[in-house]
Structures are given as structure tokens and as C-alpha cells.
């Protein structure tokens, strides 16, 4: 137990990451580096200093939004720190005089291992490249989450694109971001408020997808996959999805 309920942690993850890859597996794979990256991305978008020229109401809304982001980040970091402490291993040596530095270093080096990667049975559902690589045992869940965070940071936000196209004003983007309705994602919030129609949201998502980097590129850059392995996974994934007779429902792209 880490003194935080699942609901509280899941809500904090949704606030910080802005996507619905939230589960016990997500929390198990989440690392402080991923939380910091997500927090920096959210802070860059929502920090009140970026709205100094806006109205008092908008500045107030952004201040509240940033406070929620900060609280979510602190809660997640607190959870990860408590988890780290609970998982700490006992010393490699027992009571008595401590061994020499050389012995301690050798013992430490002997315990260093690469993240455990194991192959899982591939579910009979349409999959994206990242999840398929995980099920094939090519990457760990932690590496998948880090890749998703990296991918998210590479793409422009829907609000930025909508402003660029003249569909939304800066004030409306701020109102959508601070909206407390049932929806979690920007597009659904905009639909709830009536600021965008379904065709506009679909167009924004498709354009956003066309600009983001492929997760396979991250795996290759990090040395987790070779280009040949990535191509083989992409081919196998295409066969998997075609056998199901449909394409993946998410918008992160199935190719690498």
C-alpha cells in the first residue's frame, strides 16, 4: 500500500498525461523521468505566466489549472518515492565490517540488469506498433510508457492547431482546457461546449497524427530495436490487424 487510492492516482495520471493509458500496469511501469517529462510539457502549456496578456478570468482559470497539474505531479512523485522505498533491497552483505570499495562495486555491478522483457500472448484485438512490440517481448512496459510520453511531446496540441486554423480563439482554448465536464480529452471537451463539431475534431486529430513522430523511431533511437526488427514487427502487425478485419481504433499510428 502506498497511502493513495487507485482512483486518486488514476485521476492524477489523467491530469498529467492527458491520455487514457491508465491502469495498474501503467502505474507499475511509470518512472519519475516519465512523470517529470509529462509535467514539463503540461507546465509549458498551462503556466499562468504565458497568459499575462489575457483577461483576469482567463488568468484565474489557468492558475487553477496549473495548480491541479502541480498537485497531480506532486502526488505521483510521492507515490513513486514511497514505491521505491518499499522495493528497496536489503544490503548485499550482512552484519559486520563493510567490505572494501572494490568488493562493493563488484557486488553492485553483478546486480545490474537490463529491464526484464518477456513475451506475452498477443490479444485478438487491433493493436498499435508500441503495444504490439510490448506483447512480442521486444520492449518493457516502462519503455513503452516512456515512448508514449516522448511521442506526445513531439506533436502540437489540438488547441494550438485549432487556433492556427482560425477555428478557436485563445480564450476558447483556455475555456476548453479548464472545462470540468465528463470528458477528459480536449476534443471531447470542445464538443461538450459546442465550440467544435465532430468533423472538425476528426480533422484536427488526423492532422495532429500526421505530424507526430512514430513510436518505432524512438525504439530505434534508444537502441531497443534495429531498423530491420522494426520493419519485421510492422509487417507482422499488419498481418495481425488484417486477420481481424479492422484497423486499430486509437490514433497513434500502427506503422513505425
VEXFIMI-760968 format. One line per 2 residues: number of its first residue (from 1); for each residue x, y, z of N, C-alpha, C. Coordinates in nm, 2 decimals, padded with zeros to 4 digits. Layout:
NUM = X Y Z X Y Z X Y Z | ...
//
This chain:
1 = 00.08 -00.12 00.00 00.00 00.00 00.00 00.09 00.12 00.00 | 00.05 00.22 -00.08 00.13 00.34 -00.09 00.05 00.47 -00.04
3 = -00.06 00.45 00.04 -00.14 00.55 00.10 -00.21 00.64 00.00 | -00.22 00.60 -00.12 -00.30 00.67 -00.22 -00.40 00.57 -00.28
5 = -00.52 00.61 -00.30 -00.62 00.52 -00.36 -00.59 00.51 -00.51 | -00.64 00.40 -00.57 -00.63 00.39 -00.72 -00.69 00.50 -00.79
7 = -00.81 00.54 -00.74 -00.89 00.65 -00.81 -00.81 00.78 -00.81 | -00.75 00.81 -00.69 -00.68 00.94 -00.68 -00.56 00.93 -00.78
9 = -00.49 00.82 -00.78 -00.37 00.81 -00.86 -00.40 00.81 -01.01 | -00.51 00.74 -01.05 -00.55 00.74 -01.19 -00.60 00.88 -01.23
11 = -00.67 00.95 -01.15 -00.71 01.09 -01.18 -00.59 01.18 -01.20 | -00.49 01.16 -01.11 -00.37 01.24 -01.12 -00.29 01.21 -01.25
13 = -00.29 01.08 -01.29 -00.22 01.04 -01.42 -00.30 01.10 -01.54 | -00.43 01.10 -01.53 -00.50 01.16 -01.64 -00.48 01.31 -01.65
15 = -00.47 01.38 -01.54 -00.44 01.52 -01.54 -00.30 01.55 -01.60 | -00.20 01.46 -01.56 -00.07 01.49 -01.60 -00.04 01.44 -01.74
17 = -00.09 01.33 -01.78 -00.05 01.27 -01.91 -00.15 01.30 -02.02 | -00.27 01.33 -01.98 -00.37 01.37 -02.08 -00.41 01.25 -02.18
19 = -00.39 01.13 -02.14 -00.43 01.02 -02.22 -00.49 00.91 -02.13 | -00.55 00.81 -02.19 -00.62 00.71 -02.11 -00.55 00.58 -02.10
21 = -00.41 00.58 -02.11 -00.34 00.46 -02.09 -00.31 00.45 -01.94 | -00.42 00.44 -01.86 -00.41 00.44 -01.72 -00.47 00.31 -01.66
23 = -00.38 00.24 -01.59 -00.42 00.11 -01.53 -00.31 00.08 -01.43 | -00.33 -00.04 -01.36 -00.23 -00.08 -01.27 -00.10 -00.11 -01.34
25 = -00.10 -00.16 -01.46 00.02 -00.18 -01.54 00.09 -00.05 -01.57 | 00.01 00.06 -01.60 00.07 00.19 -01.62 00.14 00.24 -01.50
27 = 00.08 00.22 -01.38 00.14 00.27 -01.26 00.27 00.19 -01.23 | 00.26 00.06 -01.25 00.38 -00.03 -01.23 00.50 00.01 -01.32
29 = 00.47 00.05 -01.44 00.57 00.09 -01.54 00.62 00.23 -01.53 | 00.54 00.32 -01.46 00.57 00.46 -01.46 00.70 00.48 -01.37
31 = 00.78 00.57 -01.43 00.91 00.61 -01.36 00.91 00.76 -01.34 | 00.99 00.81 -01.24 01.00 00.96 -01.22 01.03 01.03 -01.34
33 = 01.12 00.98 -01.43 01.16 01.05 -01.55 01.04 01.08 -01.64 | 00.95 00.98 -01.65 00.83 00.99 -01.73 00.74 01.10 -01.67
35 = 00.72 01.10 -01.54 00.64 01.20 -01.47 00.69 01.34 -01.49 | 00.83 01.35 -01.48 00.89 01.48 -01.50 00.87 01.53 -01.64
37 = 00.89 01.45 -01.74 00.87 01.49 -01.88 00.73 01.54 -01.90 | 00.63 01.46 -01.85 00.49 01.50 -01.87 00.46 01.63 -01.80
39 = 00.51 01.65 -01.68 00.49 01.77 -01.61 00.55 01.89 -01.68 | 00.67 01.88 -01.73 00.73 01.99 -01.80 00.65 02.03 -01.92
41 = 00.59 01.93 -01.99 00.51 01.95 -02.11 00.38 02.03 -02.07 | 00.32 01.98 -01.97 00.19 02.04 -01.92 00.22 02.18 -01.87
43 = 00.33 02.20 -01.79 00.36 02.33 -01.74 00.39 02.43 -01.85 | 00.46 02.39 -01.95 00.49 02.48 -02.06 00.36 02.53 -02.13
45 = 00.26 02.45 -02.14 00.13 02.48 -02.20 00.04 02.57 -02.11 | 00.04 02.54 -01.98 -00.06 02.59 -01.89 -00.01 02.69 -01.79
47 = 00.12 02.72 -01.78 00.17 02.81 -01.68 00.11 02.95 -01.69 | 00.06 03.00 -01.58 -00.01 03.13 -01.58 00.07 03.25 -01.65
49 = 00.21 03.24 -01.64 00.29 03.34 -01.69 00.27 03.35 -01.84 | 00.23 03.25 -01.91 00.21 03.25 -02.05 00.08 03.32 -02.09
51 = 00.00 03.36 -01.99 -00.13 03.43 -02.02 -00.13 03.56 -01.95 | -00.02 03.62 -01.94 -00.01 03.76 -01.88 -00.09 03.86 -01.95
53 = -00.10 03.85 -02.08 -00.18 03.95 -02.16 -00.33 03.92 -02.17 | -00.37 03.81 -02.11 -00.51 03.77 -02.12 -00.60 03.84 -02.01
55 = -00.73 03.81 -02.02 -00.82 03.87 -01.92 -00.80 03.81 -01.78 | -00.85 03.88 -01.68 -00.84 03.84 -01.54 -00.90 03.70 -01.53
57 = -01.01 03.67 -01.59 -01.08 03.54 -01.58 -01.00 03.43 -01.64 | -00.94 03.45 -01.75 -00.85 03.35 -01.81 -00.73 03.32 -01.73
59 = -00.67 03.43 -01.68 -00.55 03.41 -01.59 -00.59 03.33 -01.46 | -00.71 03.36 -01.41 -00.76 03.28 -01.30 -00.78 03.14 -01.33
61 = -00.84 03.11 -01.45 -00.86 02.97 -01.49 -00.73 02.90 -01.51 | -00.63 02.96 -01.57 -00.50 02.90 -01.59 -00.43 02.88 -01.46
63 = -00.44 02.97 -01.37 -00.38 02.95 -01.24 -00.43 02.83 -01.17 | -00.57 02.81 -01.18 -00.63 02.69 -01.12 -00.59 02.57 -01.19
65 = -00.58 02.57 -01.32 -00.54 02.45 -01.40 -00.40 02.42 -01.36 | -00.31 02.51 -01.36 -00.17 02.48 -01.32 -00.16 02.43 -01.18
67 = -00.24 02.48 -01.09 -00.24 02.42 -00.95 -00.28 02.28 -00.96 | -00.38 02.24 -01.03 -00.42 02.10 -01.05 -00.30 02.01 -01.10
69 = -00.24 02.06 -01.21 -00.13 01.99 -01.27 -00.01 01.97 -01.17 | 00.02 02.08 -01.09 00.12 02.07 -00.99 00.09 01.97 -00.88
71 = -00.04 01.97 -00.84 -00.08 01.88 -00.73 -00.07 01.73 -00.78 | -00.12 01.71 -00.91 -00.11 01.58 -00.97 00.03 01.53 -00.97
73 = 00.12 01.62 -01.02 00.26 01.58 -01.03 00.32 01.54 -00.89 | 00.30 01.63 -00.79 00.35 01.60 -00.66 00.29 01.47 -00.60
75 = 00.17 01.44 -00.63 00.11 01.32 -00.58 00.17 01.20 -00.64 | 00.19 01.21 -00.77 00.25 01.09 -00.84 00.40 01.07 -00.80
77 = 00.47 01.18 -00.78 00.61 01.17 -00.74 00.62 01.11 -00.60 | 00.52 01.15 -00.51 00.52 01.10 -00.37 00.49 00.95 -00.38
79 = 00.40 00.91 -00.47 00.37 00.77 -00.48 00.49 00.69 -00.53 | 00.56 00.74 -00.63 00.68 00.67 -00.69 00.79 00.66 -00.58
81 = 00.80 00.77 -00.50 00.91 00.76 -00.40 00.87 00.66 -00.29 | 00.75 00.65 -00.25 00.71 00.55 -00.15 00.72 00.41 -00.21
83 = 00.69 00.40 -00.34 00.71 00.27 -00.40 00.85 00.23 -00.40 | 00.94 00.32 -00.44 01.08 00.29 -00.44 01.13 00.25 -00.31
85 = 01.09 00.31 -00.20 01.14 00.28 -00.07 01.09 00.14 -00.03 | 00.97 00.11 -00.07 00.91 -00.03 -00.03 00.98 -00.14 -00.11
87 = 01.04 -00.10 -00.23 01.10 -00.21 -00.31 01.25 -00.22 -00.29 | 01.30 -00.13 -00.20 01.45 -00.13 -00.18 01.49 -00.27 -00.13
89 = 01.60 -00.32 -00.18 01.65 -00.44 -00.14 01.74 -00.43 -00.02 | 01.75 -00.53 00.07 01.85 -00.52 00.18 01.99 -00.52 00.13
91 = 02.09 -00.48 00.21 02.23 -00.47 00.17 02.27 -00.60 00.12 | 02.37 -00.60 00.03 02.42 -00.72 -00.03 02.51 -00.80 00.07
93 = 02.55 -00.73 00.18 02.63 -00.80 00.28 02.56 -00.80 00.41 | 02.60 -00.89 00.50 02.53 -00.90 00.63 02.60 -00.81 00.73
95 = 02.57 -00.84 00.86 02.63 -00.76 00.97 02.78 -00.78 00.97 | 02.85 -00.68 01.04 03.00 -00.69 01.04 03.06 -00.58 00.96
97 = 03.19 -00.58 00.96 03.26 -00.47 00.88 03.22 -00.47 00.74 | 03.20 -00.35 00.68 03.17 -00.33 00.54 03.28 -00.38 00.45
99 = 03.25 -00.44 00.34 03.36 -00.48 00.25 03.43 -00.36 00.19 | 03.54 -00.39 00.12 03.61 -00.28 00.06 03.53 -00.22 -00.06
101 = 03.57 -00.10 -00.11 03.50 -00.04 -00.22 03.50 -00.13 -00.34 | 03.61 -00.19 -00.37 03.62 -00.28 -00.49 03.52 -00.39 -00.48
103 = 03.50 -00.45 -00.36 03.41 -00.56 -00.34 03.26 -00.51 -00.35 | 03.24 -00.39 -00.29 03.10 -00.34 -00.30 03.07 -00.30 -00.44
105 = 03.16 -00.25 -00.52 03.14 -00.21 -00.66 03.11 -00.34 -00.74 | 03.19 -00.44 -00.72 03.18 -00.57 -00.79 03.04 -00.63 -00.76
107 = 03.00 -00.62 -00.63 02.86 -00.67 -00.60 02.75 -00.59 -00.67 | 02.77 -00.46 -00.67 02.67 -00.37 -00.74 02.66 -00.40 -00.88
109 = 02.78 -00.42 -00.95 02.78 -00.44 -01.09 02.71 -00.58 -01.12 | 02.73 -00.67 -01.03 02.67 -00.81 -01.06 02.52 -00.80 -01.05
111 = 02.46 -00.70 -00.98 02.31 -00.69 -00.97 02.25 -00.61 -01.08 | 02.33 -00.54 -01.16 02.28 -00.45 -01.26 02.23 -00.54 -01.38
113 = 02.10 -00.52 -01.41 02.05 -00.59 -01.52 01.96 -00.50 -01.61 | 01.95 -00.54 -01.73 01.86 -00.46 -01.82 01.72 -00.49 -01.78
115 = 01.63 -00.40 -01.81 01.49 -00.42 -01.78 01.44 -00.55 -01.83 | 01.36 -00.62 -01.75 01.32 -00.76 -01.79 01.21 -00.74 -01.90
117 = 01.24 -00.81 -02.01 01.14 -00.81 -02.12 01.09 -00.95 -02.14 | 00.96 -00.97 -02.14 00.91 -01.10 -02.15 00.79 -01.10 -02.26
119 = 00.78 -01.20 -02.33 00.68 -01.21 -02.43 00.55 -01.25 -02.37 | 00.44 -01.18 -02.41 00.31 -01.21 -02.36 00.22 -01.25 -02.48
121 = 00.11 -01.32 -02.45 00.02 -01.36 -02.56 -00.04 -01.24 -02.62 | -00.04 -01.24 -02.75 -00.10 -01.12 -02.82 -00.25 -01.13 -02.82
123 = -00.32 -01.03 -02.77 -00.47 -01.04 -02.76 -00.53 -01.02 -02.90 | -00.64 -01.08 -02.92 -00.71 -01.08 -03.05 -00.79 -00.95 -03.07
125 = -00.72 -00.84 -03.07 -00.77 -00.71 -03.09 -00.68 -00.63 -03.17 | -00.73 -00.52 -03.24 -00.64 -00.44 -03.32 -00.54 -00.37 -03.23
127 = -00.41 -00.36 -03.27 -00.31 -00.31 -03.18 -00.23 -00.20 -03.26 | -00.16 -00.11 -03.18 -00.07 -00.02 -03.24 00.07 -00.08 -03.23
129 = 00.17 -00.01 -03.30 00.30 -00.06 -03.30 00.36 -00.08 -03.17 | 00.34 00.02 -03.08 00.40 00.02 -02.95 00.35 -00.10 -02.86
131 = 00.22 -00.12 -02.85 00.16 -00.22 -02.78 00.20 -00.36 -02.84 | 00.20 -00.37 -02.97 00.24 -00.49 -03.03 00.38 -00.53 -03.00
133 = 00.47 -00.43 -03.00 00.61 -00.46 -02.97 00.62 -00.51 -02.82 | 00.54 -00.45 -02.73 00.54 -00.50 -02.59 00.49 -00.64 -02.59
135 = 00.38 -00.68 -02.65 00.33 -00.81 -02.65 00.43 -00.91 -02.71 | 00.51 -00.86 -02.81 00.61 -00.95 -02.87 00.73 -00.97 -02.79
137 = 00.74 -00.90 -02.67 00.85 -00.91 -02.59 00.97 -00.83 -02.63 | 00.95 -00.73 -02.72 01.07 -00.65 -02.77 01.10 -00.53 -02.68
139 = 01.00 -00.48 -02.60 01.02 -00.37 -02.51 00.95 -00.40 -02.38 | 00.99 -00.33 -02.27 00.92 -00.35 -02.15 00.80 -00.25 -02.15
141 = 00.71 -00.26 -02.05 00.60 -00.17 -02.04 00.65 -00.03 -02.00 | 00.75 -00.03 -01.92 00.81 00.10 -01.88 00.87 00.17 -02.00
143 = 00.94 00.10 -02.09 00.99 00.16 -02.21 00.88 00.21 -02.31 | 00.77 00.13 -02.31 00.65 00.17 -02.39 00.59 00.30 -02.34
145 = 00.58 00.32 -02.20 00.52 00.44 -02.15 00.62 00.56 -02.18 | 00.75 00.54 -02.16 00.84 00.65 -02.20 00.83 00.69 -02.34
147 = 00.81 00.59 -02.43 00.79 00.62 -02.57 00.66 00.70 -02.60 | 00.56 00.67 -02.53 00.43 00.74 -02.54 00.44 00.88 -02.50
149 = 00.51 00.90 -02.38 00.54 01.04 -02.33 00.62 01.11 -02.43 | 00.73 01.05 -02.49 00.81 01.12 -02.59 00.73 01.15 -02.71
151 = 00.64 01.06 -02.76 00.56 01.09 -02.88 00.47 01.20 -02.85 | 00.41 01.21 -02.74 00.31 01.32 -02.70 00.38 01.45 -02.71
153 = 00.51 01.46 -02.66 00.58 01.58 -02.65 00.62 01.63 -02.79 | 00.62 01.54 -02.89 00.66 01.58 -03.02 00.55 01.65 -03.11
155 = 00.43 01.63 -03.07 00.32 01.67 -03.15 00.26 01.80 -03.10 | 00.21 01.89 -03.18 00.14 02.01 -03.14 00.00 01.97 -03.07
157 = -00.05 02.06 -02.98 -00.17 02.03 -02.92 -00.29 02.06 -03.02 | -00.40 02.00 -02.99 -00.52 02.03 -03.07 -00.56 02.18 -03.06
159 = -00.55 02.23 -02.94 -00.58 02.37 -02.93 -00.49 02.46 -03.01 | -00.36 02.43 -03.02 -00.27 02.51 -03.10 -00.31 02.50 -03.25
161 = -00.34 02.38 -03.29 -00.38 02.36 -03.43 -00.51 02.44 -03.46 | -00.61 02.42 -03.37 -00.74 02.49 -03.39 -00.72 02.64 -03.40
163 = -00.63 02.70 -03.32 -00.61 02.84 -03.32 -00.54 02.88 -03.45 | -00.44 02.80 -03.50 -00.37 02.82 -03.62 -00.47 02.82 -03.74
165 = -00.57 02.74 -03.74 -00.67 02.73 -03.85 -00.78 02.83 -03.83 | -00.78 02.90 -03.72 -00.88 03.00 -03.70 -01.02 02.95 -03.66
167 = -01.02 02.83 -03.60 -01.14 02.76 -03.56 -01.17 02.80 -03.41 | -01.07 02.83 -03.33 -01.08 02.87 -03.19 -01.00 02.99 -03.16
169 = -01.05 03.07 -03.07 -00.97 03.18 -03.02 -00.89 03.13 -02.90 | -00.79 03.21 -02.86 -00.71 03.18 -02.74 -00.80 03.16 -02.62
171 = -00.90 03.25 -02.61 -00.99 03.25 -02.49 -01.07 03.12 -02.49 | -01.11 03.07 -02.60 -01.19 02.95 -02.60 -01.11 02.83 -02.58
173 = -00.98 02.83 -02.62 -00.89 02.72 -02.59 -00.87 02.71 -02.44 | -00.86 02.82 -02.38 -00.84 02.82 -02.23 -00.96 02.77 -02.16
175 = -01.08 02.81 -02.21 -01.21 02.76 -02.15 -01.22 02.61 -02.17 | -01.18 02.56 -02.28 -01.19 02.42 -02.31 -01.10 02.34 -02.21
177 = -00.98 02.39 -02.20 -00.88 02.33 -02.11 -00.93 02.32 -01.96 | -01.00 02.43 -01.92 -01.04 02.43 -01.78 -01.18 02.38 -01.76
179 = -01.24 02.33 -01.87 -01.38 02.27 -01.86 -01.38 02.15 -01.77 | -01.48 02.14 -01.68 -01.48 02.03 -01.58 -01.60 01.94 -01.61
181 = -01.63 01.91 -01.73 -01.74 01.82 -01.77 -01.70 01.68 -01.76 | -01.77 01.59 -01.83 -01.74 01.44 -01.82 -01.62 01.41 -01.90
183 = -01.59 01.48 -02.01 -01.48 01.45 -02.10 -01.35 01.47 -02.04 | -01.25 01.40 -02.08 -01.11 01.42 -02.04 -01.02 01.48 -02.15
185 = -01.05 01.44 -02.27 -00.96 01.49 -02.38 -01.02 01.62 -02.44 | -00.92 01.69 -02.50 -00.95 01.83 -02.55 -01.07 01.82 -02.65
187 = -01.06 01.73 -02.74 -01.16 01.73 -02.85 -01.30 01.70 -02.79 | -01.32 01.61 -02.70 -01.45 01.58 -02.64 -01.50 01.70 -02.56
189 = -01.40 01.77 -02.49 -01.44 01.88 -02.41 -01.50 01.99 -02.51 | -01.43 02.01 -02.62 -01.48 02.11 -02.72 -01.61 02.07 -02.77
191 = -01.64 01.95 -02.79 -01.77 01.90 -02.83 -01.88 01.93 -02.73 | -01.84 01.90 -02.60 -01.94 01.93 -02.49 -01.98 02.07 -02.48
193 = -01.88 02.16 -02.51 -01.91 02.30 -02.50 -01.97 02.36 -02.63 | -01.97 02.28 -02.74 -02.02 02.32 -02.86 -01.93 02.42 -02.94
195 = -01.80 02.42 -02.91 -01.71 02.51 -02.98 -01.66 02.45 -03.11 | -01.66 02.31 -03.12 -01.62 02.24 -03.24 -01.73 02.14 -03.27
197 = -01.74 02.10 -03.40 -01.83 01.99 -03.43 -01.74 01.86 -03.46 | -01.81 01.75 -03.47 -01.74 01.62 -03.48 -01.64 01.62 -03.60
199 = -01.68 01.68 -03.71 -01.60 01.68 -03.83 -01.47 01.76 -03.81 | -01.48 01.87 -03.74 -01.36 01.95 -03.71 -01.27 01.88 -03.61
201 = -01.32 01.81 -03.51 -01.24 01.73 -03.42 -01.17 01.62 -03.49 | -01.23 01.55 -03.58 -01.17 01.44 -03.66 -01.06 01.50 -03.74
203 = -01.08 01.61 -03.80 -00.98 01.68 -03.89 -00.86 01.71 -03.81 | -00.88 01.77 -03.69 -00.77 01.81 -03.60 -00.69 01.69 -03.56
205 = -00.76 01.58 -03.52 -00.69 01.46 -03.48 -00.60 01.39 -03.59 | -00.66 01.39 -03.71 -00.59 01.34 -03.83 -00.47 01.42 -03.86
207 = -00.48 01.55 -03.85 -00.37 01.64 -03.88 -00.26 01.62 -03.77 | -00.30 01.62 -03.65 -00.21 01.60 -03.54 -00.13 01.47 -03.55
209 = -00.20 01.36 -03.59 -00.14 01.23 -03.61 -00.04 01.24 -03.72 | -00.07 01.32 -03.83 00.03 01.32 -03.94 00.16 01.39 -03.90
211 = 00.16 01.47 -03.79 00.28 01.55 -03.75 00.36 01.48 -03.65 | 00.30 01.38 -03.57 00.38 01.32 -03.46 00.47 01.22 -03.51
213 = 00.58 01.20 -03.44 00.68 01.10 -03.47 00.63 00.96 -03.44 | 00.68 00.86 -03.51 00.64 00.72 -03.49 00.71 00.67 -03.36
215 = 00.64 00.59 -03.29 00.70 00.53 -03.17 00.82 00.44 -03.21 | 00.81 00.38 -03.32 00.92 00.29 -03.37 01.05 00.37 -03.38
217 = 01.04 00.50 -03.42 01.16 00.58 -03.43 01.23 00.60 -03.29 | 01.15 00.61 -03.19 01.20 00.62 -03.05 01.27 00.49 -03.01
219 = 01.21 00.38 -03.04 01.27 00.25 -03.01 01.41 00.23 -03.08 | 01.41 00.28 -03.20 01.54 00.26 -03.28 01.64 00.36 -03.22
221 = 01.60 00.48 -03.20 01.70 00.58 -03.14 01.76 00.54 -03.01 | 01.67 00.47 -02.93 01.72 00.42 -02.80 01.79 00.29 -02.80
223 = 01.80 00.24 -02.92 01.88 00.11 -02.93 01.80 -00.01 -02.89 | 01.67 00.00 -02.87 01.58 -00.11 -02.83 01.55 -00.20 -02.95
225 = 01.54 -00.14 -03.07 01.51 -00.22 -03.19 01.61 -00.17 -03.30 | 01.64 -00.26 -03.39 01.71 -00.22 -03.51 01.61 -00.19 -03.62
227 = 01.65 -00.12 -03.72 01.56 -00.09 -03.83 01.50 -00.21 -03.89 | 01.58 -00.32 -03.90 01.53 -00.44 -03.96 01.42 -00.51 -03.86
229 = 01.45 -00.50 -03.73 01.35 -00.56 -03.64 01.22 -00.48 -03.64 | 01.23 -00.34 -03.65 01.11 -00.26 -03.66 01.03 -00.29 -03.78
231 = 01.10 -00.31 -03.89 01.03 -00.34 -04.02 00.96 -00.48 -04.01 | 01.02 -00.57 -03.94 00.96 -00.71 -03.93 00.84 -00.70 -03.84
233 = 00.85 -00.62 -03.73 00.74 -00.60 -03.64 00.62 -00.53 -03.71 | 00.65 -00.43 -03.79 00.55 -00.36 -03.86 00.47 -00.46 -03.96
235 = 00.55 -00.54 -04.03 00.49 -00.64 -04.12 00.40 -00.74 -04.05 | 00.45 -00.79 -03.93 00.38 -00.89 -03.85 00.25 -00.82 -03.80
237 = 00.26 -00.69 -03.75 00.15 -00.62 -03.70 00.04 -00.60 -03.81 | 00.08 -00.57 -03.93 -00.01 -00.55 -04.04 -00.09 -00.68 -04.06
239 = -00.02 -00.79 -04.06 -00.09 -00.92 -04.07 -00.18 -00.95 -03.96 | -00.14 -00.92 -03.84 -00.23 -00.94 -03.72 -00.35 -00.86 -03.73
241 = -00.34 -00.73 -03.77 -00.46 -00.65 -03.77 -00.55 -00.68 -03.89 | -00.49 -00.72 -04.00 -00.57 -00.76 -04.12 -00.65 -00.89 -04.10
243 = -00.60 -00.98 -04.02 -00.67 -01.10 -03.99 -00.79 -01.07 -03.90 | -00.79 -00.96 -03.83 -00.91 -00.92 -03.75 -01.01 -00.85 -03.83
245 = -00.97 -00.81 -03.95 -01.06 -00.74 -04.05 -01.09 -00.60 -04.01 | -01.00 -00.53 -03.93 -01.02 -00.39 -03.90 -00.89 -00.33 -03.85
247 = -00.89 -00.20 -03.85 -00.77 -00.12 -03.81 -00.78 -00.09 -03.66 | -00.67 -00.05 -03.60 -00.67 -00.01 -03.46 -00.76 00.11 -03.45
249 = -00.82 00.12 -03.33 -00.91 00.23 -03.30 -00.84 00.36 -03.25 | -00.72 00.35 -03.20 -00.65 00.46 -03.15 -00.58 00.53 -03.26
251 = -00.52 00.65 -03.22 -00.47 00.74 -03.33 -00.32 00.76 -03.32 | -00.25 00.66 -03.27 -00.10 00.68 -03.25 -00.03 00.62 -03.37
253 = -00.10 00.56 -03.47 -00.03 00.51 -03.58 00.02 00.37 -03.56 | 00.00 00.28 -03.66 00.04 00.14 -03.64 00.18 00.12 -03.71
255 = 00.21 00.20 -03.80 00.34 00.19 -03.86 00.45 00.24 -03.76 | 00.58 00.20 -03.79 00.69 00.25 -03.70 00.75 00.38 -03.76
//
